[in-house]
């Protein structure tokens, strides 16, 4: 499929985003190119569907690329394997597009190398070079990277293929002057290495003495561990004894708690007995008081009985007088009639009084019987029997006085 003229006149450029010189190369190409440029990240993106479009690929030298990876990874073996992997991937794509590619050295492009400009179709060199070219890695790292690429068969093959694919000249990073500087740096590093070996020897000797000390320390640790084991065994034994003692203490506490419960029950029963005794004492006091009142009432009844007996005696006297009068009346029937009326009246009066006294005597006799019944009830009561002990005690105290 044919391309539009605008696209055929545009210079396609592939710049890896990881390339340290990428932005500088892009600005320099925009400054020196006579045709518009379009930057791509990959070869496949730059090629698109075209098989004839020319594609510019600025690359840094394999030595510089590997040196930068050694600095990033801090591991030369890993850096070499990563470089070989990336170089193989690039070449596998570049081989299929070789007729379209213009592979140039990026630093030579920035220095406006004539062969590189000729490969790009720029016949007249620009007046000024690029001023902000980033510096290359240090010489020691470059020498190390060059040595690694030279001593690895696969890496040497990949480097040769990349150089064969490259157009124009390339900047030599390791010329005679820089190699001399690298040799001086190497000799300086070698002197430092000799000093480091001597220091390492001293450290080795110190390490040997420290090894002996470590052996002694290990022995001490072993002894300490055995002592710790003994202490652990003693602690285990002490814990077992403490557990047994705690079991005994728990049993003792359980018994004490049961004893305490029994004591509480006994105390409660004792308190109930004390309360019952207090109630009995109070009841006994009331009964004693009732007995004393009964004694007082009995005394009063005795006095009343004496009065009744006296009145009864008076009644008998009156009855005797009546009988005497009656006998006198019977013997004095021959008295004068005037006196009979008087005597009759007196007799009637006496009979009335006698009837009244008889009624009063009957009433007193009934009262006497009632009082005697109450007195018998008092003598038969439980209070009187309980109070009899107190009276006996009181009478005993009276005898003692």
VOPAGU-2260 file (C-alpha; in pm, 1 decimal, decimal comma):
REM VOPAGU-2260
SITE   aa  ch    i         X         Y         Z
SITE  UNK   A    0       0,0       0,0       0,0
SITE  UNK   A    1     148,6     341,3     -96,6
SITE  UNK   A    2     190,7     611,0     167,4
SITE  UNK   A    3      90,2     977,2     147,0
SITE  UNK   A    4     370,3    1214,5      47,0
SITE  UNK   A    5     351,6    1392,7     382,1
SITE  UNK   A    6     430,5    1067,7     563,7
SITE  UNK   A    7     709,5     978,0     316,1
SITE  UNK   A    8     879,1    1312,1     380,6
SITE  UNK   A    9     856,7    1276,0     763,8
SITE  UNK   A   10    1166,6    1128,4     930,5
SITE  UNK   A   11    1067,0     848,8    1166,7
SITE  UNK   A   12    1291,6     821,2    1472,7
SITE  UNK   A   13    1295,2     541,8    1731,5
SITE  UNK   A   14    1423,5     658,7    2071,1
SITE  UNK   A   15    1409,3     415,7    2364,5
SITE  UNK   A   16    1258,9     599,2    2667,2
SITE  UNK   A   17    1535,1     443,5    2880,5
SITE  UNK   A   18    1808,1     595,5    2660,3
SITE  UNK   A   19    2001,0     854,8    2869,7
SITE  UNK   A   20    2058,7    1069,6    2558,8
SITE  UNK   A   21    1700,9    1039,2    2429,6
SITE  UNK   A   22    1571,1    1392,1    2498,0
SITE  UNK   A   23    1897,9    1551,0    2388,5
SITE  UNK   A   24    1897,2    1353,2    2061,3
SITE  UNK   A   25    1535,5    1449,8    1994,2
SITE  UNK   A   26    1599,9    1822,9    2039,7
SITE  UNK   A   27    1918,1    1802,5    1828,9
SITE  UNK   A   28    1739,0    1626,1    1544,3
SITE  UNK   A   29    1462,6    1887,1    1548,8
SITE  UNK   A   30    1733,9    2149,7    1521,5
SITE  UNK   A   31    1937,0    1997,9    1235,4
SITE  UNK   A   32    1682,3    1800,0    1033,1
SITE  UNK   A   33    1559,9    1947,2     706,3
SITE  UNK   A   34    1240,9    1742,1     724,6
SITE  UNK   A   35     985,9    1703,8    1004,0
SITE  UNK   A   36    1054,2    1421,1    1251,6
SITE  UNK   A   37     821,5    1189,7    1440,5
SITE  UNK   A   38     948,0    1001,1    1745,4
SITE  UNK   A   39     840,4     643,9    1829,7
SITE  UNK   A   40     920,2     420,8    2129,6
SITE  UNK   A   41     951,8      92,0    1938,4
SITE  UNK   A   42    1053,4     -34,1    1594,2
SITE  UNK   A   43     714,1    -193,0    1535,4
SITE  UNK   A   44     537,5     137,4    1606,8
SITE  UNK   A   45     766,7     329,4    1375,3
SITE  UNK   A   46     733,3      81,1    1088,8
SITE  UNK   A   47     355,7      53,9    1101,6
SITE  UNK   A   48     230,4    -105,6     779,6
SITE  UNK   A   49     502,7      49,7     565,3
SITE  UNK   A   50     789,8    -158,4     429,6
SITE  UNK   A   51     982,4     123,5     262,1
SITE  UNK   A   52     979,4     411,7     513,0
SITE  UNK   A   53    1325,5     502,1     640,4
SITE  UNK   A   54    1360,1     477,7    1021,8
SITE  UNK   A   55    1640,2     643,7    1218,7
SITE  UNK   A   56    1762,3     450,2    1525,0
SITE  UNK   A   57    2018,9     640,5    1740,3
SITE  UNK   A   58    2204,5     399,5    1970,9
SITE  UNK   A   59    2475,0     441,7    2231,2
SITE  UNK   A   60    2773,4     209,2    2204,2
SITE  UNK   A   61    2738,9    -140,3    2356,4
SITE  UNK   A   62    3023,5     -62,4    2599,7
SITE  UNK   A   63    2845,6     249,1    2732,5
SITE  UNK   A   64    2509,7      69,0    2744,9
SITE  UNK   A   65    2655,9    -219,8    2949,6
SITE  UNK   A   66    2847,0      23,6    3176,1
SITE  UNK   A   67    2523,9     208,4    3256,3
SITE  UNK   A   68    2349,1    -120,3    3343,6
SITE  UNK   A   69    2640,2    -222,5    3567,9
SITE  UNK   A   70    2601,0     108,6    3754,5
SITE  UNK   A   71    2222,3      59,4    3787,5
SITE  UNK   A   72    2224,0    -306,3    3896,4
SITE  UNK   A   73    2554,3    -306,9    4091,0
SITE  UNK   A   74    2601,7    -661,4    3963,9
SITE  UNK   A   75    2815,8    -718,3    3653,5
SITE  UNK   A   76    2688,9   -1070,0    3575,1
SITE  UNK   A   77    2322,1    -967,1    3590,5
SITE  UNK   A   78    2398,1    -653,1    3387,0
SITE  UNK   A   79    2566,7    -859,2    3112,9
SITE  UNK   A   80    2278,6   -1107,4    3093,4
SITE  UNK   A   81    2024,6    -822,3    3074,4
SITE  UNK   A   82    2224,3    -645,7    2799,1
SITE  UNK   A   83    2247,4    -965,5    2592,5
SITE  UNK   A   84    1873,3   -1021,9    2630,1
SITE  UNK   A   85    1787,3    -666,5    2517,9
SITE  UNK   A   86    2042,1    -673,5    2231,3
SITE  UNK   A   87    1908,8   -1006,6    2104,0
SITE  UNK   A   88    1551,5    -873,5    2111,7
SITE  UNK   A   89    1654,3    -558,6    1918,6
SITE  UNK   A   90    1848,8    -749,3    1656,4
SITE  UNK   A   91    1571,4   -1004,0    1601,5
SITE  UNK   A   92    1341,2    -716,7    1499,4
SITE  UNK   A   93    1608,6    -515,9    1321,3
SITE  UNK   A   94    1708,5    -805,5    1092,4
SITE  UNK   A   95    1359,6    -812,8     936,7
SITE  UNK   A   96    1363,9    -432,7     883,4
SITE  UNK   A   97    1730,4    -391,8     793,1
SITE  UNK   A   98    1668,5    -213,6     463,7
SITE  UNK   A   99    1452,5      46,1     637,0
SITE  UNK   A  100    1679,8     117,3     932,6
SITE  UNK   A  101    1942,1     385,5     966,4
SITE  UNK   A  102    2133,7     287,2    1279,7
SITE  UNK   A  103    2374,8     561,0    1396,2
SITE  UNK   A  104    2585,1     631,8    1700,7
SITE  UNK   A  105    2397,7     878,4    1924,3
SITE  UNK   A  106    2707,5    1061,8    2049,2
SITE  UNK   A  107    2843,9    1096,6    1692,7
SITE  UNK   A  108    2506,7    1241,8    1590,2
SITE  UNK   A  109    2522,7    1496,3    1871,6
SITE  UNK   A  110    2877,7    1590,4    1762,2
SITE  UNK   A  111    2754,5    1643,8    1400,1
SITE  UNK   A  112    2981,5    1372,2    1256,4
SITE  UNK   A  113    2997,2    1410,5     878,0
SITE  UNK   A  114    2948,2    1040,6     800,5
SITE  UNK   A  115    2643,0    1026,7    1026,1
SITE  UNK   A  116    2495,2    1342,7     871,0
SITE  UNK   A  117    2561,0    1199,4     523,9
SITE  UNK   A  118    2374,0     883,0     620,5
SITE  UNK   A  119    2079,9    1107,5     715,6
SITE  UNK   A  120    2098,7    1299,5     388,1
SITE  UNK   A  121    2225,1    1621,0     547,1
SITE  UNK   A  122    2508,0    1742,0     320,3
SITE  UNK   A  123    2588,3    2067,7     500,8
SITE  UNK   A  124    2698,0    2034,7     860,9
SITE  UNK   A  125    2534,2    2267,3    1117,7
SITE  UNK   A  126    2747,1    2554,1    1248,1
SITE  UNK   A  127    2725,9    2458,6    1619,2
SITE  UNK   A  128    2744,4    2127,1    1802,0
SITE  UNK   A  129    2509,1    2016,9    2078,6
SITE  UNK   A  130    2625,3    2179,5    2404,5
SITE  UNK   A  131    2440,8    1970,6    2663,1
SITE  UNK   A  132    2570,1    1617,9    2590,3
SITE  UNK   A  133    2556,8    1404,9    2907,9
SITE  UNK   A  134    2896,3    1267,2    3016,5
SITE  UNK   A  135    2988,2     902,7    2965,5
SITE  UNK   A  136    3028,5     663,0    3261,4
SITE  UNK   A  137    3361,3     661,7    3447,4
SITE  UNK   A  138    3663,2     496,4    3288,4
SITE  UNK   A  139    3684,7     203,8    3527,9
SITE  UNK   A  140    3326,3     102,7    3455,0
SITE  UNK   A  141    3383,4     142,5    3080,7
SITE  UNK   A  142    3696,9     -73,5    3092,2
SITE  UNK   A  143    3509,4    -335,1    3294,1
SITE  UNK   A  144    3220,2    -333,1    3044,2
SITE  UNK   A  145    3459,9    -357,9    2746,2
SITE  UNK   A  146    3639,4    -650,1    2909,9
SITE  UNK   A  147    3310,5    -828,4    2980,9
SITE  UNK   A  148    3193,5    -788,3    2619,0
SITE  UNK   A  149    3530,5    -906,5    2484,7
SITE  UNK   A  150    3546,0   -1215,0    2705,4
SITE  UNK   A  151    3187,7   -1333,6    2636,8
SITE  UNK   A  152    3144,1   -1509,3    2300,7
SITE  UNK   A  153    2773,8   -1436,8    2262,5
SITE  UNK   A  154    2818,2   -1072,5    2364,4
SITE  UNK   A  155    3107,5   -1029,8    2116,0
SITE  UNK   A  156    2888,6   -1170,0    1837,7
SITE  UNK   A  157    2604,0    -931,9    1925,9
SITE  UNK   A  158    2843,2    -632,6    1937,4
SITE  UNK   A  159    2985,9    -722,3    1595,0
SITE  UNK   A  160    2636,8    -749,6    1445,5
SITE  UNK   A  161    2530,6    -412,0    1589,0
SITE  UNK   A  162    2848,9    -243,7    1454,4
SITE  UNK   A  163    2792,0    -398,0    1112,0
SITE  UNK   A  164    2439,2    -260,9    1109,9
SITE  UNK   A  165    2549,1      88,2    1217,9
SITE  UNK   A  166    2598,7     364,4     952,7
SITE  UNK   A  167    2867,1     628,9     980,2
SITE  UNK   A  168    3142,4     650,2    1235,2
SITE  UNK   A  169    3105,5     623,3    1609,8
SITE  UNK   A  170    3268,1     800,9    1901,5
SITE  UNK   A  171    3552,1     602,5    2057,5
SITE  UNK   A  172    3504,5     614,0    2434,5
SITE  UNK   A  173    3822,0     420,8    2512,8
SITE  UNK   A  174    4102,2     585,9    2314,6
SITE  UNK   A  175    4474,1     571,2    2409,6
SITE  UNK   A  176    4452,2     876,7    2635,2
SITE  UNK   A  177    4146,6     747,2    2820,9
SITE  UNK   A  178    4300,5     401,6    2845,6
SITE  UNK   A  179    4607,3     561,7    3002,9
SITE  UNK   A  180    4382,9     736,2    3250,0
SITE  UNK   A  181    4206,2     407,8    3310,9
SITE  UNK   A  182    4543,1     237,1    3365,6
SITE  UNK   A  183    4638,7     503,6    3618,9
SITE  UNK   A  184    4307,1     458,0    3791,3
SITE  UNK   A  185    4358,8      80,8    3779,5
SITE  UNK   A  186    4705,1     111,8    3939,6
SITE  UNK   A  187    4558,4     335,4    4206,9
SITE  UNK   A  188    4284,0      81,0    4269,2
SITE  UNK   A  189    4548,3    -194,5    4271,9
SITE  UNK   A  190    4741,9      -8,8    4541,6
SITE  UNK   A  191    4424,7      27,4    4737,2
SITE  UNK   A  192    4362,6    -344,1    4680,9
SITE  UNK   A  193    4707,4    -427,1    4822,4
SITE  UNK   A  194    4633,1    -213,9    5124,3
SITE  UNK   A  195    4294,5    -378,7    5151,7
SITE  UNK   A  196    4458,2    -724,9    5138,5
SITE  UNK   A  197    4691,0    -628,5    5423,5
SITE  UNK   A  198    4395,1    -492,9    5613,7
SITE  UNK   A  199    4203,3    -811,7    5534,1
SITE  UNK   A  200    4495,0   -1018,1    5666,7
SITE  UNK   A  201    4488,6    -819,9    5989,5
SITE  UNK   A  202    4114,0    -858,9    6008,3
SITE  UNK   A  203    4151,9   -1232,7    5940,7
SITE  UNK   A  204    4393,3   -1266,0    6229,3
SITE  UNK   A  205    4157,7   -1067,6    6447,6
SITE  UNK   A  206    3877,9   -1289,2    6321,4
SITE  UNK   A  207    4074,5   -1599,7    6424,5
SITE  UNK   A  208    4118,4   -1461,0    6774,2
SITE  UNK   A  209    3752,2   -1374,8    6772,7
SITE  UNK   A  210    3683,1   -1733,9    6660,5
SITE  UNK   A  211    3866,9   -1860,6    6968,5
SITE  UNK   A  212    3671,5   -1619,2    7180,9
SITE  UNK   A  213    3352,1   -1737,6    7010,2
SITE  UNK   A  214    3443,7   -2097,4    7096,8
SITE  UNK   A  215    3485,2   -1996,5    7460,3
SITE  UNK   A  216    3160,9   -1806,6    7438,6
SITE  UNK   A  217    2990,0   -2113,1    7291,3
SITE  UNK   A  218    3118,3   -2321,2    7582,9
SITE  UNK   A  219    2988,3   -2058,7    7822,0
SITE  UNK   A  220    2658,6   -2059,0    7636,0
SITE  UNK   A  221    2640,2   -2440,4    7660,4
SITE  UNK   A  222    2715,2   -2423,2    8032,9
SITE  UNK   A  223    2460,4   -2146,1    8068,3
SITE  UNK   A  224    2206,9   -2354,3    7878,6
SITE  UNK   A  225    2270,6   -2653,5    8105,6
SITE  UNK   A  226    2237,8   -2424,3    8406,4
SITE  UNK   A  227    1918,5   -2282,4    8260,0
SITE  UNK   A  228    1793,3   -2639,0    8206,0
SITE  UNK   A  229    1867,6   -2718,8    8571,1
SITE  UNK   A  230    1696,6   -2398,3    8677,5
SITE  UNK   A  231    1398,2   -2485,1    8456,0
SITE  UNK   A  232    1381,8   -2833,6    8610,9
SITE  UNK   A  233    1398,5   -2684,1    8959,0
SITE  UNK   A  234    1135,7   -2429,3    8862,9
SITE  UNK   A  235     916,6   -2708,8    8722,6
SITE  UNK   A  236     959,4   -2904,4    9044,9
SITE  UNK   A  237     880,2   -2590,9    9246,5
SITE  UNK   A  238     572,3   -2528,6    9029,9
SITE  UNK   A  239     455,7   -2886,3    9089,4
SITE  UNK   A  240     510,3   -2846,8    9464,8
SITE  UNK   A  241     331,3   -2513,7    9455,5
SITE  UNK   A  242      45,8   -2674,2    9260,5
SITE  UNK   A  243      17,6   -2951,3    9522,4
SITE  UNK   A  244      32,1   -2695,4    9801,8
SITE  UNK   A  245    -231,9   -2489,0    9624,7
SITE  UNK   A  246    -448,9   -2802,1    9598,2
SITE  UNK   A  247    -411,6   -2863,8    9971,8
SITE  UNK   A  248    -484,7   -2498,0   10040,2
SITE  UNK   A  249    -795,3   -2515,2    9823,6
SITE  UNK   A  250    -912,1   -2824,8   10013,0
SITE  UNK   A  251    -839,6   -2648,2   10341,7
SITE  UNK   A  252   -1026,7   -2342,0   10223,7
SITE  UNK   A  253   -1317,8   -2564,5   10117,9
SITE  UNK   A  254   -1326,8   -2728,9   10461,5
SITE  UNK   A  255   -1298,2   -2388,6   10626,4
SITE  UNK   A  256   -1586,6   -2265,9   10415,8
SITE  UNK   A  257   -1796,0   -2569,9   10516,2
SITE  UNK   A  258   -1701,9   -2509,8   10880,4
SITE  UNK   A  259   -1794,4   -2146,4   10840,0
SITE  UNK   A  260   -2132,7   -2247,7   10695,3
SITE  UNK   A  261   -2190,0   -2483,2   10987,8
SITE  UNK   A  262   -2080,2   -2210,0   11228,3
SITE  UNK   A  263   -2321,5   -1969,3   11063,2
SITE  UNK   A  264   -2601,4   -2224,4   11100,5
SITE  UNK   A  265   -2508,0   -2283,7   11466,6
SITE  UNK   A  266   -2486,4   -1910,0   11528,6
SITE  UNK   A  267   -2825,4   -1862,3   11367,7
SITE  UNK   A  268   -2969,8   -2139,8   11588,1
SITE  UNK   A  269   -2802,0   -1984,7   11893,6
SITE  UNK   A  270   -2949,7   -1646,0   11806,6
SITE  UNK   A  271   -3291,0   -1808,3   11771,1
SITE  UNK   A  272   -3245,6   -1976,3   12111,5
SITE  UNK   A  273   -3137,4   -1645,1   12263,1
SITE  UNK   A  274   -3442,2   -1475,2   12114,9
SITE  UNK   A  275   -3664,8   -1758,5   12240,9
SITE  UNK   A  276   -3505,6   -1731,5   12587,5
SITE  UNK   A  277   -3563,0   -1356,1   12580,8
SITE  UNK   A  278   -3927,4   -1417,6   12491,5
SITE  UNK   A  279   -3952,4   -1679,8   12767,8
SITE  UNK   A  280   -3798,0   -1436,9   13016,7
SITE  UNK   A  281   -4041,3   -1171,5   12908,2
SITE  UNK   A  282   -4330,9   -1419,3   12935,8
SITE  UNK   A  283   -4203,4   -1533,4   13276,9
SITE  UNK   A  284   -4182,5   -1171,3   13387,0
SITE  UNK   A  285   -4538,6   -1116,8   13276,9
SITE  UNK   A  286   -4649,8   -1434,9   13457,7
SITE  UNK   A  287   -4463,0   -1330,1   13773,2
SITE  UNK   A  288   -4628,7    -991,1   13753,9
SITE  UNK   A  289   -4965,8   -1163,7   13704,0
SITE  UNK   A  290   -4889,5   -1391,4   14003,7
SITE  UNK   A  291   -4803,1   -1089,6   14218,3
SITE  UNK   A  292   -5125,4    -923,1   14111,8
SITE  UNK   A  293   -5306,3   -1252,1   14194,0
SITE  UNK   A  294   -5138,8   -1249,5   14537,7
SITE  UNK   A  295   -5256,4    -894,2   14594,6
SITE  UNK   A  296   -5604,8    -990,0   14478,9
SITE  UNK   A  297   -5599,0   -1295,7   14705,5
SITE  UNK   A  298   -5506,4   -1076,1   15000,2
SITE  UNK   A  299   -5790,8    -849,5   14912,9
SITE  UNK   A  300   -6021,8   -1149,9   14889,5
SITE  UNK   A  301   -5902,1   -1271,9   15227,3
SITE  UNK   A  302   -5980,5    -932,0   15375,1
SITE  UNK   A  303   -6321,4    -937,8   15204,8
SITE  UNK   A  304   -6383,6   -1286,3   15345,9
SITE  UNK   A  305   -6294,0   -1163,9   15693,8
SITE  UNK   A  306   -6538,7    -882,4   15656,9
SITE  UNK   A  307   -6800,9   -1126,9   15533,0
SITE  UNK   A  308   -6731,6   -1359,9   15821,7
SITE  UNK   A  309   -6768,2   -1068,8   16064,0
SITE  UNK   A  310   -7095,4    -967,9   15901,7
SITE  UNK   A  311   -7211,0   -1330,8   15913,6
SITE  UNK   A  312   -7128,1   -1338,4   16285,9
SITE  UNK   A  313   -7332,5   -1021,2   16331,7
SITE  UNK   A  314   -7615,7   -1191,9   16144,8
SITE  UNK   A  315   -7598,5   -1488,1   16382,1
SITE  UNK   A  316   -7602,1   -1250,2   16674,8
SITE  UNK   A  317   -7910,8   -1081,9   16537,5
SITE  UNK   A  318   -8067,7   -1418,6   16476,7
SITE  UNK   A  319   -7994,7   -1517,3   16833,4
SITE  UNK   A  320   -8144,1   -1190,6   16952,6
SITE  UNK   A  321   -8452,6   -1257,9   16741,1
SITE  UNK   A  322   -8481,4   -1600,4   16887,3
SITE  UNK   A  323   -8441,1   -1453,3   17235,7
SITE  UNK   A  324   -8706,7   -1196,8   17164,6
SITE  UNK   A  325   -8930,1   -1462,5   17018,6
SITE  UNK   A  326   -8887,4   -1672,3   17332,3
SITE  UNK   A  327   -8944,4   -1358,2   17541,3
SITE  UNK   A  328   -9253,4   -1284,6   17343,1
SITE  UNK   A  329   -9375,8   -1634,0   17392,4
SITE  UNK   A  330   -9314,7   -1609,6   17766,4
SITE  UNK   A  331   -9462,4   -1259,9   17789,2
SITE  UNK   A  332   -9793,7   -1331,4   17613,7
SITE  UNK   A  333   -9971,1   -1196,7   17906,0
SITE  UNK   A  334   -9839,5    -848,9   17855,2
SITE  UNK   A  335  -10069,8    -568,8   17800,9
SITE  UNK   A  336  -10240,5    -546,1   17459,0
SITE  UNK   A  337  -10100,1    -203,2   17403,3
SITE  UNK   A  338   -9757,7    -337,0   17427,2
SITE  UNK   A  339   -9845,1    -628,4   17196,5
SITE  UNK   A  340   -9899,7    -392,8   16913,4
SITE  UNK   A  341   -9571,7    -230,8   16988,8
SITE  UNK   A  342   -9402,2    -562,1   17015,3
SITE  UNK   A  343   -9577,3    -679,5   16699,3
SITE  UNK   A  344   -9453,1    -376,2   16513,7
SITE  UNK   A  345   -9107,1    -422,2   16651,8
SITE  UNK   A  346   -9121,7    -785,2   16558,4
SITE  UNK   A  347   -9229,5    -708,9   16208,0
SITE  UNK   A  348   -8950,1    -459,7   16181,5
SITE  UNK   A  349   -8709,3    -710,8   16314,1
SITE  UNK   A  350   -8837,9    -970,2   16069,2
SITE  UNK   A  351   -8785,1    -722,4   15785,5
SITE  UNK   A  352   -8433,8    -648,2   15897,6
SITE  UNK   A  353   -8375,5   -1020,2   15944,8
SITE  UNK   A  354   -8496,5   -1081,9   15587,8
SITE  UNK   A  355   -8271,8    -808,9   15457,6
SITE  UNK   A  356   -7978,7    -946,9   15656,2
SITE  UNK   A  357   -8055,2   -1297,2   15527,8
SITE  UNK   A  358   -8064,0   -1172,9   15169,0
SITE  UNK   A  359   -7739,5    -986,9   15230,3
SITE  UNK   A  360   -7586,6   -1302,0   15381,2
SITE  UNK   A  361   -7690,9   -1509,6   15081,5
SITE  UNK   A  362   -7542,1   -1252,2   14850,0
SITE  UNK   A  363   -7219,6   -1252,4   15050,8
SITE  UNK   A  364   -7215,7   -1632,7   15048,0
SITE  UNK   A  365   -7250,2   -1635,9   14664,1
SITE  UNK   A  366   -6972,2   -1378,0   14631,9
SITE  UNK   A  367   -6762,0   -1585,0   14871,5
SITE  UNK   A  368   -6817,9   -1896,9   14657,9
SITE  UNK   A  369   -6726,7   -1702,9   14339,9
SITE  UNK   A  370   -6410,8   -1564,0   14498,7
SITE  UNK   A  371   -6318,6   -1909,0   14629,7
SITE  UNK   A  372   -6364,5   -2051,0   14277,0
SITE  UNK   A  373   -6139,4   -1777,6   14130,7
SITE  UNK   A  374   -5882,5   -1843,0   14403,8
SITE  UNK   A  375   -5890,8   -2215,0   14324,7
SITE  UNK   A  376   -5842,0   -2132,0   13956,4
SITE  UNK   A  377   -5542,4   -1913,0   14041,6
SITE  UNK   A  378   -5393,0   -2190,1   14256,7
SITE  UNK   A  379   -5444,8   -2439,4   13972,5
SITE  UNK   A  380   -5296,5   -2207,5   13699,3
SITE  UNK   A  381   -4954,0   -2263,4   13536,4
SITE  UNK   A  382   -4846,6   -1910,5   13632,2
SITE  UNK   A  383   -4908,8   -1983,9   14001,0
SITE  UNK   A  384   -4706,2   -2304,5   13976,7
SITE  UNK   A  385   -4420,6   -2122,1   13799,9
SITE  UNK   A  386   -4439,1   -1839,8   14056,0
SITE  UNK   A  387   -4432,2   -2089,0   14342,5
SITE  UNK   A  388   -4062,3   -2148,8   14266,8
SITE  UNK   A  389   -3996,8   -1773,9   14278,9
SITE  UNK   A  390   -4193,8   -1745,2   14606,4
SITE  UNK   A  391   -3993,4   -2028,3   14750,6
SITE  UNK   A  392   -3672,7   -1857,2   14646,2
SITE  UNK   A  393   -3797,1   -1524,5   14783,8
SITE  UNK   A  394   -3904,9   -1684,3   15111,1
SITE  UNK   A  395   -3563,6   -1854,0   15128,8
SITE  UNK   A  396   -3399,4   -1515,5   15085,9
SITE  UNK   A  397   -3626,9   -1383,4   15361,1
SITE  UNK   A  398   -3513,4   -1663,1   15596,0
SITE  UNK   A  399   -3153,8   -1590,0   15513,6
SITE  UNK   A  400   -3201,2   -1228,2   15610,6
